[in-house]
Amino acid sequence: MLFSIDTATHTAGLALFDERQNVCVAAHEWEIGQQHSVQIFGAMEQFFQQSGHSLDDISAICVVAGPGSFNGARVGVTVAKTLAFMRRIPLLGITALDAIIPWFESEKSEDVSVLSVMDAGRNELYYIYTSMQDTGSVSGASIQFAPYYQRFGPMGRSSIRAAAPEILAADAKNHHAVHVYGEISEPQKNLLRVALAEQGVHAEFCAAINRAAGAAAIAARMLTGEYSDETFTLEPVYVRPANITVSAKHPLPKLI
């Protein structure tokens, strides 16, 4: 059984995924706000009690490693790494942008592209843009407009921040429709809708899915290739890097 943790944003989630049956057996999602470290352990205990399982049933663990808030992403990754280390089980980090897309649905036409978006603040978006093939695999994310890029695992998944929605329209002009996944504001949806329409592309905004469950489905596929992240090197992905500068009044001491 694969256990999935998601505390990357103000919405948290937990899931259990049976790799042998390729099915999510339990999932829970709730508004955690800024109480990630306060609520996560109690939520996990209640989740296992209600699902009828325990940590003894877990053979692998995955975590939504970001993009996300500093506190949220850090808490989720730390808990997942601790459990993986203590129980000596495989660990996988999945991006939130991948986790909100039902990659393994085969209903999408090859003429439909898929856009996964997250609010990056400052009128910017994180996004993954790709094509949905009948095999349900990722044909490759477009990274040429990526001021921020981080790769997770051998499947080449990435998280990308774009400065303007027009970039998406320019990249989507080879398709007649784009299926958009992700929780963004109505003004941001309107910007995307207009920008894509100017390129003759129709934007269809799809219902969000449980990120923990989506991450578990991806992780289960990755485990079949006997891949896992290193417990000590997996790091959270933050929406923005820390803006830390050295004080002019109190410079760092010189090392002798």
RAGIMO-V196859 format. One record per residue. N is the residue number from 1. SS is DSSP state (alpha for helix, beta for strand, coil for the rest). PHI is phi in whole degrees, -180 to 180 (* if undefined). D_CENTER is the distance of its C-alpha to the mean C-alpha in whole Angstrom. Layout:
n=N ss=SS phi=PHI d_center=D_CENTER
n=N ss=SS phi=PHI d_center=D_CENTER
This chain:
n=1 ss=coil phi=* d_center=20
n=2 ss=beta phi=-102 d_center=17
n=3 ss=beta phi=-104 d_center=15
n=4 ss=beta phi=-119 d_center=12
n=5 ss=beta phi=-122 d_center=11
n=6 ss=beta phi=-137 d_center=9
n=7 ss=coil phi=-129 d_center=10
n=8 ss=coil phi=-68 d_center=8
n=9 ss=coil phi=-129 d_center=10
n=10 ss=coil phi=-72 d_center=13
n=11 ss=beta phi=-107 d_center=12
n=12 ss=beta phi=-107 d_center=12
n=13 ss=beta phi=-156 d_center=12
n=14 ss=beta phi=-133 d_center=13
n=15 ss=beta phi=-153 d_center=14
n=16 ss=beta phi=-120 d_center=17
n=17 ss=beta phi=-128 d_center=17
n=18 ss=beta phi=-88 d_center=20
n=19 ss=coil phi=-66 d_center=20
n=20 ss=coil phi=-69 d_center=23
n=21 ss=coil phi=-92 d_center=23
n=22 ss=coil phi=54 d_center=20
n=23 ss=beta phi=-146 d_center=19
n=24 ss=beta phi=-82 d_center=17
n=25 ss=beta phi=-94 d_center=20
n=26 ss=beta phi=-161 d_center=19
n=27 ss=beta phi=-151 d_center=16
n=28 ss=beta phi=-143 d_center=16
n=29 ss=beta phi=-138 d_center=15
n=30 ss=beta phi=-154 d_center=16
n=31 ss=beta phi=-80 d_center=17
n=32 ss=coil phi=-102 d_center=17
n=33 ss=coil phi=59 d_center=18
n=34 ss=coil phi=-109 d_center=18
n=35 ss=coil phi=-100 d_center=19
n=36 ss=alpha phi=-59 d_center=17
n=37 ss=alpha phi=-71 d_center=19
n=38 ss=alpha phi=-78 d_center=22
n=39 ss=alpha phi=-97 d_center=20
n=40 ss=alpha phi=-61 d_center=18
n=41 ss=alpha phi=-72 d_center=21
n=42 ss=alpha phi=-65 d_center=23
n=43 ss=alpha phi=-65 d_center=20
n=44 ss=alpha phi=-65 d_center=20
n=45 ss=alpha phi=-61 d_center=23
n=46 ss=alpha phi=-66 d_center=24
n=47 ss=alpha phi=-62 d_center=21
n=48 ss=alpha phi=-67 d_center=23
n=49 ss=alpha phi=-63 d_center=26
n=50 ss=alpha phi=-72 d_center=25
n=51 ss=alpha phi=-84 d_center=24
n=52 ss=coil phi=79 d_center=27
n=53 ss=coil phi=-122 d_center=25
n=54 ss=coil phi=-144 d_center=25
n=55 ss=alpha phi=-63 d_center=23
n=56 ss=alpha phi=-67 d_center=26
n=57 ss=alpha phi=-86 d_center=24
n=58 ss=coil phi=-85 d_center=21
n=59 ss=coil phi=-110 d_center=21
n=60 ss=beta phi=-161 d_center=18
n=61 ss=beta phi=-140 d_center=15
n=62 ss=beta phi=-131 d_center=11
n=63 ss=beta phi=-141 d_center=9
n=64 ss=beta phi=-77 d_center=5
n=65 ss=beta phi=-90 d_center=7
n=66 ss=beta phi=129 d_center=6
n=67 ss=coil phi=-62 d_center=7
n=68 ss=beta phi=-175 d_center=9
n=69 ss=coil phi=-72 d_center=12
n=70 ss=alpha phi=-60 d_center=14
n=71 ss=alpha phi=-68 d_center=16
n=72 ss=alpha phi=-63 d_center=12
n=73 ss=alpha phi=-64 d_center=10
n=74 ss=alpha phi=-65 d_center=14
n=75 ss=alpha phi=-65 d_center=15
n=76 ss=alpha phi=-61 d_center=12
n=77 ss=alpha phi=-65 d_center=12
n=78 ss=alpha phi=-64 d_center=16
n=79 ss=alpha phi=-63 d_center=17
n=80 ss=alpha phi=-64 d_center=15
n=81 ss=alpha phi=-66 d_center=17
n=82 ss=alpha phi=-64 d_center=20
n=83 ss=alpha phi=-63 d_center=20
n=84 ss=alpha phi=-64 d_center=19
n=85 ss=alpha phi=-68 d_center=22
n=86 ss=alpha phi=-66 d_center=24
n=87 ss=alpha phi=-98 d_center=24
n=88 ss=coil phi=55 d_center=24
n=89 ss=coil phi=-124 d_center=21
n=90 ss=beta phi=-62 d_center=18
n=91 ss=beta phi=-129 d_center=15
n=92 ss=beta phi=-133 d_center=12
n=93 ss=beta phi=-103 d_center=9
n=94 ss=beta phi=-121 d_center=6
n=95 ss=beta phi=-76 d_center=3
n=96 ss=alpha phi=-62 d_center=1
n=97 ss=alpha phi=-66 d_center=4
n=98 ss=alpha phi=-74 d_center=5
n=99 ss=alpha phi=-68 d_center=5
n=100 ss=coil phi=-90 d_center=7
n=101 ss=coil phi=-111 d_center=9
n=102 ss=coil phi=-77 d_center=12
n=103 ss=coil phi=-57 d_center=12
n=104 ss=coil phi=-96 d_center=15
n=105 ss=coil phi=-76 d_center=17
n=106 ss=coil phi=-110 d_center=20
n=107 ss=coil phi=-83 d_center=22
n=108 ss=coil phi=-73 d_center=21
n=109 ss=coil phi=-75 d_center=24
n=110 ss=coil phi=-66 d_center=23
n=111 ss=coil phi=-88 d_center=24
n=112 ss=beta phi=-113 d_center=21
n=113 ss=beta phi=-95 d_center=18
n=114 ss=beta phi=-125 d_center=15
n=115 ss=beta phi=-124 d_center=13
n=116 ss=beta phi=-109 d_center=9
n=117 ss=beta phi=-131 d_center=10
n=118 ss=beta phi=-142 d_center=9
n=119 ss=beta phi=-72 d_center=12
n=120 ss=beta phi=-104 d_center=13
n=121 ss=beta phi=77 d_center=17
n=122 ss=coil phi=54 d_center=20
n=123 ss=coil phi=60 d_center=20
n=124 ss=beta phi=-123 d_center=17
n=125 ss=beta phi=-130 d_center=14
n=126 ss=beta phi=-87 d_center=11
n=127 ss=beta phi=-153 d_center=10
n=128 ss=beta phi=-123 d_center=10
n=129 ss=beta phi=-121 d_center=14
n=130 ss=beta phi=-156 d_center=15
n=131 ss=beta phi=-111 d_center=17
n=132 ss=beta phi=-95 d_center=17
n=133 ss=coil phi=-97 d_center=20
n=134 ss=coil phi=-62 d_center=22
n=135 ss=coil phi=-76 d_center=21
n=136 ss=coil phi=77 d_center=17
n=137 ss=coil phi=-107 d_center=16
n=138 ss=beta phi=-88 d_center=14
n=139 ss=coil phi=-81 d_center=17
n=140 ss=coil phi=134 d_center=16
n=141 ss=coil phi=-80 d_center=14
n=142 ss=coil phi=-86 d_center=16
n=143 ss=coil phi=-119 d_center=16
n=144 ss=coil phi=-70 d_center=20
n=145 ss=coil phi=-111 d_center=19
n=146 ss=coil phi=-116 d_center=17
n=147 ss=coil phi=-68 d_center=18
n=148 ss=coil phi=-134 d_center=15
n=149 ss=beta phi=-149 d_center=13
n=150 ss=beta phi=-142 d_center=12
n=151 ss=beta phi=-99 d_center=12
n=152 ss=beta phi=-122 d_center=10
n=153 ss=coil phi=77 d_center=13
n=154 ss=coil phi=-79 d_center=16
n=155 ss=coil phi=-88 d_center=14
n=156 ss=coil phi=72 d_center=14
n=157 ss=beta phi=-76 d_center=10
n=158 ss=beta phi=-144 d_center=9
n=159 ss=beta phi=-121 d_center=8
n=160 ss=beta phi=-132 d_center=11
n=161 ss=beta phi=-109 d_center=13
n=162 ss=beta phi=-111 d_center=16
n=163 ss=coil phi=-81 d_center=19
n=164 ss=coil phi=-150 d_center=21
n=165 ss=coil phi=-67 d_center=20
n=166 ss=alpha phi=-62 d_center=23
n=167 ss=alpha phi=-60 d_center=21
n=168 ss=alpha phi=-65 d_center=19
n=169 ss=alpha phi=-63 d_center=22
n=170 ss=alpha phi=-63 d_center=24
n=171 ss=alpha phi=-84 d_center=21
n=172 ss=coil phi=-101 d_center=22
n=173 ss=coil phi=-68 d_center=25
n=174 ss=coil phi=-83 d_center=26
n=175 ss=coil phi=-123 d_center=24
n=176 ss=coil phi=-87 d_center=26
n=177 ss=beta phi=-149 d_center=23
n=178 ss=beta phi=-129 d_center=19
n=179 ss=beta phi=-91 d_center=17
n=180 ss=beta phi=-104 d_center=15
n=181 ss=beta phi=-119 d_center=12
n=182 ss=coil phi=134 d_center=10
n=183 ss=coil phi=-95 d_center=12
n=184 ss=coil phi=-129 d_center=14
n=185 ss=coil phi=-73 d_center=18
n=186 ss=alpha phi=-61 d_center=21
n=187 ss=alpha phi=-58 d_center=22
n=188 ss=alpha phi=-67 d_center=19
n=189 ss=alpha phi=-61 d_center=19
n=190 ss=alpha phi=-65 d_center=23
n=191 ss=alpha phi=-61 d_center=23
n=192 ss=alpha phi=-65 d_center=20
n=193 ss=alpha phi=-60 d_center=23
n=194 ss=alpha phi=-69 d_center=26
n=195 ss=alpha phi=-62 d_center=24
n=196 ss=alpha phi=-71 d_center=24
n=197 ss=alpha phi=-61 d_center=27
n=198 ss=coil phi=-64 d_center=29
n=199 ss=coil phi=-98 d_center=28
n=200 ss=coil phi=76 d_center=29
n=201 ss=coil phi=-114 d_center=25
n=202 ss=beta phi=-92 d_center=24
n=203 ss=beta phi=-98 d_center=21
n=204 ss=beta phi=-111 d_center=20
n=205 ss=beta phi=-85 d_center=18
n=206 ss=coil phi=-99 d_center=16
n=207 ss=coil phi=-66 d_center=16
n=208 ss=coil phi=-71 d_center=12
n=209 ss=coil phi=-114 d_center=11
n=210 ss=coil phi=-64 d_center=11
n=211 ss=alpha phi=-63 d_center=7
n=212 ss=alpha phi=-63 d_center=9
n=213 ss=alpha phi=-68 d_center=11
n=214 ss=alpha phi=-64 d_center=9
n=215 ss=alpha phi=-64 d_center=7
n=216 ss=alpha phi=-64 d_center=11
n=217 ss=alpha phi=-64 d_center=12
n=218 ss=alpha phi=-67 d_center=10
n=219 ss=alpha phi=-61 d_center=12
n=220 ss=alpha phi=-62 d_center=15
n=221 ss=alpha phi=-65 d_center=15
n=222 ss=alpha phi=-67 d_center=15
n=223 ss=alpha phi=-67 d_center=17
n=224 ss=coil phi=-65 d_center=20
n=225 ss=coil phi=-93 d_center=20
n=226 ss=coil phi=57 d_center=21
n=227 ss=coil phi=-105 d_center=18
n=228 ss=coil phi=-153 d_center=16
n=229 ss=beta phi=-78 d_center=15
n=230 ss=coil phi=-77 d_center=18
n=231 ss=coil phi=-59 d_center=18
n=232 ss=coil phi=-88 d_center=20
n=233 ss=coil phi=-109 d_center=18
n=234 ss=coil phi=-63 d_center=14
n=235 ss=coil phi=-126 d_center=13
n=236 ss=coil phi=-71 d_center=11
n=237 ss=coil phi=-107 d_center=9
n=238 ss=beta phi=-95 d_center=11
n=239 ss=coil phi=-58 d_center=11
n=240 ss=coil phi=-141 d_center=15
n=241 ss=coil phi=-67 d_center=17
n=242 ss=coil phi=-64 d_center=20
n=243 ss=coil phi=-93 d_center=23
n=244 ss=coil phi=-107 d_center=25
n=245 ss=coil phi=-127 d_center=29
n=246 ss=coil phi=-83 d_center=32
n=247 ss=coil phi=-65 d_center=35
n=248 ss=coil phi=-70 d_center=38
n=249 ss=coil phi=-80 d_center=40
n=250 ss=coil phi=-131 d_center=39
n=251 ss=coil phi=-67 d_center=38
n=252 ss=coil phi=-67 d_center=36
n=253 ss=coil phi=-68 d_center=40
n=254 ss=coil phi=-75 d_center=41
n=255 ss=coil phi=-79 d_center=40
n=256 ss=coil phi=-88 d_center=44
